[in-house]
Each structure stands twice: as C-alpha cells, then as structure tokens.
Amino acid sequence: MSGIAAVWGICESSPLEKMLLKIQHRGSKTEVYQNSQPLVLGHISSSQEFFHTNGEEVIAGDGIMVPSIEASTLLAMISDQGPEILSKLGGSFALLANTREGPIAARDRFGQKPLYFGKEGENVFFASELKALPEVCQDIKPLPPGTFYRPNTGIAPYTGKNEFDAKATQLKTKGTAQNQLQEMLVRAVEKRLPSKGNLGVFLSGGLDSSIIAAISKYLTKDVQTFTAGYKESLDLRHARNVANYLSTSHNEYHYTLDEIKDILPKVIYHLESFDCSLVRSSIANYIVARLARQNGIDFILAGEGADELFGGYHYLKDITPLEQTQELKKLLLAGHNIGFQRVDRMTAAHSLDCAMPFMDEDIIQLSFSIPIEWKINGPEQQEKWILRQAFTGWLPSEILHRRKDEFSQGAGSAHLMEEIASQEITDAEFARECRPFPGYTITSKEELLYYRLFRKFFSLESQYETVGHWHA
C-alpha cells in the first residue's frame, strides 16, 4: 500500500506536506523528492515500496504491477520509450514520475488504484485520495483509468479502449474454458503472493473469496482468513465452513449496532463516497481490514472483480445475452469508483496492501473469450456457472453453489443501516434535503444519512462529481 502526491509549478514544500498528511494512513515511510525543476513529489509506503530517483529523474508508484518490475527499470523505460510502454503492464497501479520529457502521471487501465489531480493557476496538484486536494485547489478530477497526463499536453490514453475485445477468440468447449480458467486463476494468485510480509485473505464465504482462499492454501501452507459480520450473519457461518474445509487459520469479528454508528463517519471519510450500496458494503470491509492489520497481516487478497467478469449479478438474468455482455463490460469499466474504490480505501485506511487476482490481465482476456451462455447458464440461469465448474472439488458443495448475496446482505449490515437512518432522519427532513444540488435527487433516508456525513468532509462541487453510483 502506498500513497503519492505531487505539486508541479511550486518550489515550496509546504503544500506537499499538507497533502501527504491527509493520506498518511496509506503507509509508514515517507520520502520527498525535489530538484531544480518546479516539481515536488512525495511517496508514502508500507511493505510494498515503489520509489526511485537518480537525482534528476524520479518515479513513485502505488499498487502491484504485473509482471513485477523494479522502479528504476520502469523509470528508464518510460524515459526511453514514452508512456505508451505502460500498455505492457498489468496489475494495479497509479504512478507519478519526472522524466527527461517532464512530469507524467498514469493509472492502470481499469482504475484499481486511485489518482486525482487539480489545477490552481499555473500549478497542478496530484494525490492518491480526494481528501488531499481541497486545501490547494478547487477543481478536482480523477485521472481516467488507462490514461496518462502531462501538464503541457493533458490527458491521453496509453491503451486502446476495446483492446480486450479485439484480442478475444471465443473458446470452443466448456471443458477448455474450465481448465484454462482454473490454471490462469492459480497463476494469477501465485503472481501476487508477497515476497515478504504475512499473507491474509478476505473470506466472506461467498464463491469468489472462497476460491481465492482455496488457491492460496493450495500454493502456500500458512494462510490466515478474515471475516466480519453482525451477530450470526450468513457470511460468518459460511466463512467458518470454508475455513474449516481448507484448514486455514481463521479470524472472525462480530460487530454491534453501536459500533457501526461509531465507525460510520470514518468509513465515509476514507471511502470518499455516499453511494448507498458502496457505504453498506464498506462497513464490513473496513472492520475486516482492521482485523487483518491487528493480526499482523501486511498483504491481503480479495475476490473483487469476479462478478463483473463472469456474470454474478441476479438482475442480469432478466435481460438478453447481448445485453448481458454489454452490461458486464459497463460494470467492469465502472469499477474504478465503485467496487475497486471500496477495496482500495478500506484497506488503505489500515495501511494494508491488497491485490485482486480476478483482475489479472489474462483472466480478463479469458473472460471475453467465454460465451455469455456459459457464464449465466442452465434452466435456472445460475450466475458464474463456468467459474463454479472450474473449481468443482476445491470447495464444499454448498459454497460452490451458494447463491450470491450482496456483501452488505451477507455481512448483516444492510437492514441495520436502514434502521439507523429511519431513526435519525424524519420525513420532513428528508423532503427538505432530498435535492442537495441541481440535477441530483437522494432516494432514501439512508442515502441522505451518508450524504450528510460526506458533506462534513467534502464540500466542493467537484468532489461530489467524483462519486460513483451503483445502478442495478
């Protein structure tokens, strides 16, 4: 886990110090770079450090690049071959660099790692999180996934938008698809195993996280799994079942209604969103990330991405196969400010490094090659059918065929949030506050509760515009 921030156009270090202070939770080690050019760059890191300078040039990154590459090597490649070389990289990353051609910022093609920028006069500011920028600039934007930015030329893509479509060759048999999916996902997890530090896996007891836990146990003996839920929620019971089956060292946390009320402002502050579905799922995510960190975990694996690649959402069953394919592509491209944002911010809140093996480049490419009828399959239109088939025998049958629940439903936080909002917001207050700014209508008391908290931390109009919304 790392945090990056930079100021282009100001030689003083004081603005950077303020920005770094806002993202200090992303790591324990801080490095600052400044030379004769008007660039000041800061890097905060934990166990996965990505920083290098040769005096005149510098690079700082956040994320896990695949294939693994040294910071000095990537800096030389960008300097020699230009930012288009980033199209050769997979994994998750955001980076800032100063090369012979001047400063550059870039982000991975699906936005698994965050990067924001803003202008104020002749100055440009960059930061890993939204909260680092409002004291230095007003107009804040996320750098779009799959792009790079230079102050003198602006934003440009380094990879084709339909690159995966262009490369996809449809597989001929279900057996081939199952075998390739199993082999590639095992490799994807193996590529992301940390070279140092303690490994953990978020385990909700759902299909996706259970598969990641099973593969991790297959590859390495010492695996700790972590889950959190309200009372005896579904996730707690199912995760316990999977952990016993796999013989992992399992840790679980039971949270209370009072605890949810207490941490909700912290969750929204770190999440940088007031979207209902996102906040609900982030509550358990925040708690389970804290649990992992308290148990000495440096690096965690998560099952995010499988639903977008293999058709995990129930509403997809009500539309045509063509519409299903289009919707999955849309969901994948929208993840940068929804699911991927949740995973990044909740782990970053506890200086925890996290990787999502399902978002491996080879897995994504393979998913475009699998017919949609094999993803949502059979008379009952079972979601993620091909993924379940690929890992038959790896998990208990009741987990392998478990119906998907939203993270907040399984963890037990969904109905609790509705109750809290109903108690705290009257009908009259909702009617008065449900249209907070032109063009946007809040649809529930729960969302208004989250919006009120968001507004305490983020007051700029440009900050509202960065919020993604889940529409199913």
N, C-alpha and C positions, 0 to 999 in steps of 0.2 A: 504494500500500500504506500502510495506516495502522493504528495501534493505539489503543484507547481504554480508559480506566479511570476509575472514579469512586468516591467514598465519600459516601454520604448519611447524615448524622447525626453526623459527626465534623468539627470545625473545624480540627483539626491537619492539616498536610500530610504528615507523616512516613509514615503508612500508604500514601498515594498514591505517594510516592517509591519505596517498596519495590516496589509493584505495577508501576509504569512501568519499573523496572529489569529486570523479568522479561520484558518484551515490547519491549525497546529495539531488537531486531533488525528490528522492523517498520517502522523509518524512522530518519531522521537529525535531524529537527527536533522539539523538544518544546515544547508550550505547556501552561500550567497556569492554570485558572480557579478563582477563589474569591471569593465576595462575602459579604454579611452573613448569608445563609442557610446552613444546615448542609450545604452541598454543596461538594465539591472535585472537580474534573474535570481529567483530563489527556489530551492528544492527542499522539501520535507520528505523524509523517507523512514520506513520501518525496516523490515527484514529484506525486502526486495528493492535494492538500491539501483537506480539508473541515472547516473550523473557522470559527466566527464568534461574537462576543459584542458586545452593545451595552451591556455593563456589568452589567445586572441579569439578562438572559437570555443563554443560550449554547447552541450546538449543536456537536457533534463527531461525525464520521462516518468509517466505513471502507467502501470499496467504490466501485463505479461505478454511479451512478443513471442510469436511462434513463426519460424524457428527461433530459438534463443539466440540473442546476438549481443555482443558487448557494446556498451555506449560509445566507446571510441571508434569502433568499426562502423556503426551506423552513422555517426557524425561524418566520418570520412566519405562514406557512400553518398550521403546527401550533398556534401560539398562537391564531390566529383561528378555525380550523375544527376543531381537535381531531385526535387521532391517526388517525382514520378516513381522513384525507386521504392517508395512506401507501398506501392501496389503489390510488391513481392512479400510483404509482411502479413501475417495473420495474427490471431490473438486479439488482445485488448490493449489499446494504448492511447495516450494523449502525450504529446511532446512539444517542447519549446526548444529552439536551437538558434544559435547565431553562427552563420557560416560566412564564407567569403562573399557570398551574394547578399548578405544581410540576414536579418532575423526571419524566422519562419515558425509557424505553429501548425500542428496537424493532429488529426483524430482518426481512430480506426474506423473501418467502413460501416460498422453498424452502431457506433457510438456507445460501446460498452463502457468506455471511460469518458468522463466529462471534461469539457474545456469551454470556458466562456471568455468573451472579450468585450471591451467597450472603448469608446473614443471620448476624449475631452480635449478640445482644441487640436493641437498638433500631436498630442500624446495618445498612445494606445496601451491599454492595460489587458493583461491575461490572467486567468486564475482557474483552478480546478473546480471551485464551487462559487455559486451565485453570491453567497454572503460576503465574499472577499472584495466585491467591486463597488457597492453603492457609495462608499465614502470617497471614492476617487473619480467616479464617472456615473452618468445618469442613464445613458442609452446602452443597455447591456443585452447581448445576444449570445446564444450558444453557437459555437463553431459547428456547422453541419457535419454529420458523420461522412467519412470518406473524402474529406477535403483538406486542403492546406491553405494557409493565409500568409501573405506577405504584406506589410504596411504600404508598400509602394504600388502593388498590383491588386490587392484584395483577395477574395476567396476564389479558389479554383479546385475542381475535382482532380484527384490523382488516380482514380479508377473509374471504369465505366459503370453506369448505373445498372445496366442489365447484364453485367459480366457473367453471373452465375447462370442465367437463362441461356446465354449464348453457348456456354460450355456443356450444358446438361445433355446427356444422352440417355434416353429412357431405358431402364433396366428391363430385361426380357422375362425373368421369372421371379416369383416371390421368394424362392429359396436363395437365389443370388442376392436379392435385396437384403434378406435377413442376415446372411453370412457377412456381407460387406458392412452392414450397419454394426453388427457386433464387433467385428475386427477393428473398424475405424474408431468406434467409441472407446474401446480398450486403449487404442493408441493415443487417442485424444486425452484421456485421463493420464496415461503414462507420461506424455509430453509436459503435463502441468504439475507433476509431482515435484515438490520443492527439493532443492539440493541441500537445504539446511532448514532448521526450524521444525516445529511439531505440526503434523497434519491433522486436520479435522474435516468432517463432512456434515453439512446441514442435512438433517434427516427428518422430513415431515411424515414419512410413512406412506407418501404417495408414490406413484410409479417412478417418476423422474429422479427424485433424490435417492430412492431406494436402489435404482440401477447404478447411480454414481457410487453409492456406498458399497455395493456388491463388487464393482470393478476395483475400487480402491482396496478392498480386503483381498481380492484376488492378486493384486500387484504388490501389496506390502502388508506385513503382519500387523503392525501397530497402527490401528485406525480408531480414532475416537469419533463418535457420532453425537449430535446435539439436536435436541428438540425442545420446544416450549409451547405451552398451551394453557387454557383456562380449565381448572378442575380436571375432570377425566374426559378431555376432549378427544375427538377422533384421532387427531394427529398423535397425541401422546400414546394412545393404545396401539395404533398401527406401527409407529416408530419403534416402540418397545418390542413388538413382534419381529420386525425386521432385524433389529439389533441382536436379539436372541438367536435368530436363524443364522446370522452371519458371524456371531461371536465377536462383535465389536465392543470396545469399551464405551458404554453408553451413558450419556448425561442428559437429564431432563429437568425442566424448570416449570413449576406451576405458578402462574401469576394470578393476582387478585384484581377485583374491580378497582379498589383504591390505588393499586399500583399502576393500572392503566391510566387513571386520571392524573397520577403524578408524572408519568413519563410522556404523556401526550404532547405537551409543548416541546420537549426535547426531540421527540420523533419528528415533528413538523419542521422544527428548526433545521435539523440535519437533512431531512428528506427534501426540503425546498419545494413542497407541493401541497395543495389542499384537495387534490382529487380523492374522492371517497374511497374507491376500491384500493387505491395505492396506499392511503394512510392506514386503512384497516389491516392490510397485509404487512405493512411496515412495523406495526406494533410488535407482533410476534418476532419478526425479523430482527428488530432492534434488541429485544430481550435475548434471543438465542445467540446473537453475535456477542453480546456482553458475556453470556455464559461461557462461550468458547474462549474468549480472551481471558476470563477469570481462571480458566483451567489450563492456562499456559499455551494455548494454541496461537501459532503465528500465521498459519496459512489454512484457508478453508476452501472446500469445493462445494459448489451449489448446482442444482439441477435446472436452473433457469434456461429458457430457450427451446426446450423440447415441445412445448405446446404450440409455439409459433411455427416450428419446422414440421411437426408430424400430426397436426390437427387435434389439439387437445381440448378445444372449447365446444361445449354442447350446442351452442346456437348454430354452429357450422352445419349441423345435421339438417337444418331447415332450409338450406339453400342448395343450388345446383353444384355439380362438381366443378364447373368452370368458375363459378362464384367463390367456391371454397378455396380454389387455388389462388385466386386474386386476393381474397381476404387474408390468407396466410402470408402472402408477400407484403401486404399492407401492415399486418401486425409485426412482422419482422423488422420492417423499416421504421415502425413507430416505437420500438422497444427502448430507444435511447433516452426518452424522457418519461418512460413508464416503468416496466419491469427491471430493465438494466439499471435505471437510476435508483430504484429501491435497493437493489443488491449492493451497488457501489456505496451509497450514502450510509446505509445501516451498518455495513462492515467498516467503512471509513470512520464512523463515529467512535469506534473502539480500536482504531489503528490496526485493523485486521486485513491481511491480504486475502483476496478472493479470486477464484477462477471459475468459469462456467464451461465445462468441457463440451456440452452440446453445441456451443457456439464456435467450435473448431471449423476452420475453413473447409476441410474435407467432409465433415458431417453436413455442413450447409450445402455444399455442392452435391453430395449424395441425395439429400432430401429433395432437391429439384429434379432428380432423376427418377424418383419413386412416384408412380402414378397416384393420384389423389385417392383412387378407389382402394388402394392398399393401406392408406393412412386412416381413412374412415370407412370401415369395412363391414360387410355382412348384413343380414336382415335387421339387426338391431343397430347398425351403423356404429360399431364400437370405435371410440376415438383412440388414436395412436396404435391401431391394430398391429402394424408392421413392427413397431418398437416392442410391443408385448411379445410378439412371436420371436423376435431376435434374442430375447433374454429369457425364454422359457427354460426352467430348470435352475435359474440363478436366484430366484426369489420364491417365497411361499405363494401358492396359487391365489390365495385371497388378496395378496398385494399385487400380484401380476395382473389381476383382472379387476382391481379396485376402481370404482367409478371416480372420475376426477371431481374434487371439490375445490372451490377457491381457497387459497391459502388461509384467508381470514375465517372462512367457514370451518375448515378442518381444525384450526387452532382455537376456535371458540370465541374470537374477538368481534365477529360481525354483529351479532344481536346485542352484545354489550354496548357497542358504540351507539347503536340506535337508542338504547335506553338512556344513556348518559346525555345525548343530545336532546331527547324529549324532556328530560328533567331540567335542563339548563336554559332552553330556549322556548319562549311562549309563542303561541300562534301569531300574536300581534307583532312580536319582534321579527318573526320570520317574514311576515307580509311586508314589513317596513324595510328589511335588509336584503331581500332575496335578489335584488338587481343592483349589485355593488358598483358596477361600472357599465357604460354603454356597450351593448352587444352581448352581454353575458347574464344568464339567469341561473341562480342557485336553485337546485331542485329538491333539496331536503334540509331538514334541520341539522342532520349530521354533517352535511357539506358546509352549512353555514358555521357550525362549530369549528370546523377545520379552517375555514376561511378567516374567521376572526383571529385565530392564533397565528395563521400565516401573515396576516396584515400587521401584527405586532412586530414581526421580524423583517418583513419585506414590504416596503411601502411604495416603491417605484412602479409606474405603469409597465415599464419594460420587464420588470421581474414577474408580473402577472402573466405576461405574454410567453414566458418560457415554460409555463406549467402545461404538462401534457394531460390529456383526459382519456380515460378508458371508456370506450363506447362499444358495447357488445350487442 
